[in-house]
Amino acid sequence: MAFSDEQIQELKAFGSVTSGSEGGITYFRIAGLGLPEPCSPSTIDALLCPQERDGYNFRLYFASSVTGPIQHNWNGQNVRILEENWFAFSLKVPAGLRLAQMVSLVLKALVK
């Protein structure tokens, strides 16, 4: 799946963005993603899978579990993608969002 330069530029508002492919899926790595307060850590590397995977319309993986005011079901633990281990929590998400909207939605879910 190809994404426009405009969408990738919007994604760069969250941090340094690189991309890589594995298994026919393009992933976007976001280095230094800022998390909403009072989440810990305050910044983290993340990996956006903007395509359907594991029964979700998209997933945002984190370099480690994130703690915050809401308990989440971290059902994706040590998921190996692009030679790294990633963590993701269960979240029902709509389809058809732009890349930046995907990240924003997950970040809001960390605290609401």
C-alpha positions as CSV (number, residue, x, y, z in Angstrom):
1,M,0.0,0.0,0.0
2,A,1.4,3.4,-1.0
3,F,1.0,6.6,1.0
4,S,1.3,10.1,-0.3
5,D,4.2,12.3,0.5
6,E,1.7,14.7,2.2
7,Q,0.6,11.9,4.6
8,I,4.2,11.1,5.4
9,Q,5.0,14.8,6.0
10,E,2.1,15.0,8.4
11,L,3.4,11.9,10.3
12,K,6.8,13.7,10.7
13,A,5.1,16.1,13.2
14,F,5.4,13.3,15.7
15,G,9.1,12.7,15.3
16,S,11.8,11.4,13.0
17,V,10.1,9.0,10.5
18,T,11.7,6.1,8.5
19,S,9.9,3.3,6.7
20,G,10.6,-0.3,6.1
21,S,8.7,-3.3,4.6
22,E,8.2,-6.8,5.8
23,G,5.8,-9.4,4.6
24,G,4.3,-7.1,2.1
25,I,3.5,-4.4,4.7
26,T,5.1,-1.0,4.9
27,Y,5.8,0.1,8.5
28,F,6.6,3.6,9.6
29,R,9.1,3.9,12.5
30,I,8.7,7.1,14.6
31,A,11.7,7.9,16.7
32,G,11.2,10.0,19.8
33,L,7.4,9.9,19.8
34,G,6.1,12.2,22.6
35,L,3.5,10.6,24.8
36,P,0.7,12.5,26.6
37,E,1.1,13.3,30.3
38,P,1.2,11.4,32.7
39,C,2.4,8.5,30.6
40,S,5.7,6.9,31.3
41,P,8.0,7.0,29.5
42,S,7.4,10.6,28.2
43,T,9.0,9.7,24.8
44,I,9.4,6.4,23.0
45,D,10.1,4.9,19.7
46,A,7.0,3.6,17.9
47,L,6.2,1.6,14.8
48,L,3.0,2.3,12.8
49,C,1.5,-0.6,10.9
50,P,-1.1,1.3,8.8
51,Q,-2.6,-1.8,7.3
52,E,-4.8,-4.6,8.7
53,R,-2.9,-6.9,11.0
54,D,-3.9,-9.4,13.7
55,G,-7.5,-8.5,13.4
56,Y,-7.0,-4.7,13.8
57,N,-7.4,-2.1,11.0
58,F,-4.0,-0.7,12.0
59,R,-1.7,-0.9,15.0
60,L,0.7,1.4,16.7
61,Y,3.5,-0.5,18.3
62,F,5.8,0.8,21.1
63,A,9.3,-0.1,22.0
64,S,8.0,-1.1,25.5
65,S,4.8,-1.1,27.4
66,V,3.6,2.4,28.4
67,T,2.1,3.1,31.8
68,G,-0.5,5.8,32.2
69,P,-3.8,6.6,33.9
70,I,-5.7,3.9,32.1
71,Q,-5.0,0.1,32.3
72,H,-4.8,-1.3,28.8
73,N,-4.7,-4.9,27.5
74,W,-1.1,-5.1,26.1
75,N,-1.9,-8.2,24.0
76,G,0.9,-7.5,21.6
77,Q,4.1,-8.3,23.5
78,N,7.5,-8.9,22.0
79,V,6.0,-8.9,18.5
80,R,9.0,-9.2,16.2
81,I,8.9,-6.8,13.3
82,L,11.8,-5.5,11.2
83,E,14.3,-7.2,13.6
84,E,13.0,-5.5,16.7
85,N,10.5,-6.4,19.5
86,W,7.4,-4.2,19.8
87,F,4.4,-3.9,22.2
88,A,0.8,-2.9,21.4
89,F,-2.4,-2.7,23.3
90,S,-5.8,-3.8,22.2
91,L,-7.9,-0.9,20.7
92,K,-10.8,-1.0,18.4
93,V,-10.0,1.5,15.6
94,P,-11.9,2.8,12.5
95,A,-10.6,2.2,9.0
96,G,-9.8,4.9,6.4
97,L,-7.8,7.2,8.6
98,R,-4.7,9.2,7.5
99,L,-1.4,8.1,9.0
100,A,-1.2,11.1,11.5
101,Q,-4.8,10.4,12.5
102,M,-3.9,6.8,13.3
103,V,-1.1,7.9,15.7
104,S,-3.3,10.7,17.3
105,L,-6.1,8.2,18.0
106,V,-3.8,5.8,19.8
107,L,-2.1,8.5,21.8
108,K,-5.5,9.8,23.0
109,A,-6.5,6.3,24.0
110,L,-3.5,6.1,26.3
111,V,-5.1,8.8,28.6
112,K,-8.8,8.7,27.8
